[in-house]
């Protein structure tokens, strides 16, 4: 079902579709289509290569089911589709007497849409965190085969605020997919053989989370040797100095998926990262910005 707003500017299509009672904001061109649901944590529910038909974002085998969550819900009880934003933690923990929830504060709450930006072909969404004194914004643009994500985080308190941010894209792997990493990053993960065959190797226990830190190059990707399909992540290692890799081959609630997670901390808990001084810290009233580029090919 499609709502009345269907626009085209230059080579860019923008559309708002109604899916399972949620507004799905879609940007597309002749190469890529990307879909976001602002009401559900601004999650990216689809990233599709229109030239090959490959859908990169994963959802459970039972199908795409969108629904709301309570802020205290475990992430495993979420729709488990596509890409979420994790802030200011991934693992539930307590920091400064705040009980921070599983996968953070922003994945389960509605984000506001800047409709003037949308009219220009930019999906700018924002949210004010409840437990942490932070305001978070993400601007998503589609340029040819590239999805550009610009982030802005502001500390609205008069004290220092450490934070842990991670991109959390659940990806669907196919036979022939291989993980592409710079040699400097791969050397940080040399003890973990499953990364050499992500499409077939099964980590111990059926699932594994790894961290490469500190990075000298901000790059990771998947390339399929059979079809030529590829997906690349590029970022500044100065802004986010860690790469998280997650693989589940049935070991996490029976699911089979993979995640490439640029992040600013080599752990999942804000409490541990802050105490070890291994995450970013905002000064009073300070604003931080960073950027991630996703490229789809061929």
N, C-alpha and C positions, 0 to 999 in steps of 0.2 A: 504494500500500500504506500502511495507516495503523496506527500502533502503538496500544497500549492507552490511552495518556493522551489523553483528549479531555475538556476541562473547559469550563464556561461560568459566568462570574460576571457578574451584572447583564446588560448588553447586550454584553459582551465574550466572544468565543470565543477559547480558546487550545488549541493542538493541536501535537503533535509528529508529523510525518510522516517516513517513511523514503523518501528519494529518491536513487536511484543509490548506495545504501549509506551515505548521509549523513543525519544528523538535521536536519530542516528545521523550525525553530520558527516557528509561524504564529500571528499575532494578527489577529483580524478582528471586525467588527461588521456592521451592515446597510449600511455605506457604503464601507468600505475594508478591504482585506486586505494585510498586509505579512508577508513571509517572510524568514527569516535562517538562514544555515548557520554556526553558531559554529566548527565544525571547519575551515572554509575562510576564515579571517580575519574571521569574523563578517560576511561579505558579505551585503548585502541583495539577494536574488536576484529578488524580486518586490515590486512596489507596484502594487496593482490598485484601480481605481475600480469597485466592484461595481455601482453604479447605471448606469454606461455601458458597462462591460466593458473599459475601456481599461487595458492593461498599460503602465506607464510605463518599466519597466526593460528595457534592451536586452540581447540576447545574439546571438551570431553566427547567420547565416542557416541554418547547418547544424543548429541546434537547441541546446537547453540541455544541456551536457555538463559534469558536475561531476567534478573530479579534484584530487588534491593536487599541490602544487608544492614544489620545493626552495627554500630561502631565497635561493639565488644565481641562481635562474631570472630571465630577463627577463620583464617583465610581459606582453609580447606572447604568451608561451607559456602564459598562465594561462587559466582558463575564460572570461574576458572577459564576465562576466555581472553586471549590476546595479551595486551601489554598494560600493566598497572604501574603507577608511581608509588614508590615506597619512601615515606618521610614521616617522622625523623628517625625511624628505626625499621628494621625488618623483623627481628625476633622480639617478642614481647619482653618488656623489661621495666624497671623503675628508675627514673632519673629525676633528681631534684624534687622528690616526693610526688612525681607524676607517674601514674601507672599507664605506660604506653602499650598500645594494643598490637596484636599480631599483624605484621606487615605495615604498621604505621597508621596514621590518622586520616589519610586522604583517599585511599582506594575505595572506601565504602560510602563516601558522602558525595552529594551533588556538588558540582562546580558551576560557577557562574560563567555565562558566555558573553563576550564583548561583541555585540551585534554590529557595531560600526566596523570593527576589524573583519568580521565575517563578510560584510558587504564588499570588502577589498580582497577577499579570497584568503584571509588568514583566520584560522580557528584559534582565537585567544581565549583561554579558560583560566579561571582563578578560584582560589579557595582560601579562607581564613581558618587556620587550625584552632581547635578548641582547647586542647590541653597544653600545647606549646605556643609561645607568643610569636608565631610566624605567619606571614602571608606569602602564598605560593602562587606562581603564575607560569603558564606554559603557552607559547605561541607556536602553532604548527602550520608550516607552509609546504606546498608541493611544487617543486621546480623540476620539470622534466622527469628524470627517474630518481629524484632525491626528495626524501622527506626531511625537512629541516625543523629541528625542535630547539627553540630558544627558551631558556628557563630564567626565572627571576625569583629570588627568595629574600624577603625582608624581615629583619628582626625588629619587632615592634616594642621590645622591652628596653630597659635602661641597663641591662646587664649582659654579660657574654652568653651566647647560646651556641653550644656545639650541636651539630646535626649530622645525621647519616642519611644520605640520599642514594637510592639505587633505582635504575631502570629495571623493570621486571617483565620482560617479554617472553611469554611461553610460546615456543616455536614448534611447528610440526616438521619432523624430519622424514626424509625419504631415503630409500636405498640409493647409495652413491654419494650422499652428502658427506663432505669432509670439512673439518674445522680449519680455517685459515688464520694463522697468527704470525706476528713478527717473530723472528728468531729470538729476540730479547725477551719476549713474553713467554714463548714456549720453554725457554730455559728455566723460567721460574716454576714451571709445572712438570718438569722432566720425570718426576717420580710417579706420575699418574698416567698410566698407559692408555686408559680408556679414551682420552682425548684424541688419540691417533686414529680412532675408528668410531666416531660418535654415532654413526648410523647402525652399528651392529654390536659394539662392545657393551658389556653389562658391568657397571661398577659394583664393587662389593656391597652386599646388602640391597642391591637393586636400585640404589640412588646415591648421588654424591654431590656435594657442594665444594667447589675449590675457589681459591683466591690467588690471583697473580698480583704481587705487590713488592716493591713500588715499580710502576710502569715507566718506561722511557719512551714508549710509543703507544698512542691511543688508537688502536685498530684491532678489529676482530671480524670474522665473517664466516659464511658457509658457502661452499661451492660444490655443485653437483657434477661429478665427472661424467655422468651418463647423459644428462639433459642440457648441461651448460648453465642452468639456473644458478644465480648467486644473490646473496644478501650481505651487505657490508655495513658495519658500524664504525664510525670515525668520530673521535673526540680529542680534546686537549688533555694530555696526562698531567698538566699543571693544574687544571680545573678538577679532574677526577683521576686520581693516581692508582686506581685499582680496577681489576677486571674480575668479576665473579662469573663462574660457570656452574650451571646446574644441569644435572641429567637424572631423569627418572625413567627406569625401564620396568615399571610395575612396582617399584619399591615404595613409592609415595602414593598411597590410596589406590594402587592399581594403575596409575596413569603412566603414559609413555610420551614424554616431551623433553624439550631442551631449552635452555635459556642462556643468552649472552647478556651480562649485566654490568655495564659501566657503572662505577660507584666511587664514592670518596672515602671508603673505609674498608679495611681488609677483615671484616667480621660482620655479623648480622645484628649485634646488639649495640645500641647507642651507649648503654652504660659501660660496657667493656671498652668500646672504641674511644669514648671520651676520657675514661680514666687512663688509658694507654696513650692518649694524645695522638690517635690515628684516625681522626676525622676532622672535617673543617669546623671552624669556630667563627661565628659572627660576633663582631663587637656590638656595643649598644647602638641601636638604630641603623646598623649597617645593612647594606644590600649586596647580595652576591648574584652573579649571573654566570651561566655556562651554556654550552651548546653541544648537541648531539646530531650527527648526520647519519641517516639511513639511506643506503643506495640499493636499488633493485635492478637486476639485470638478468639476461643480456638485453 
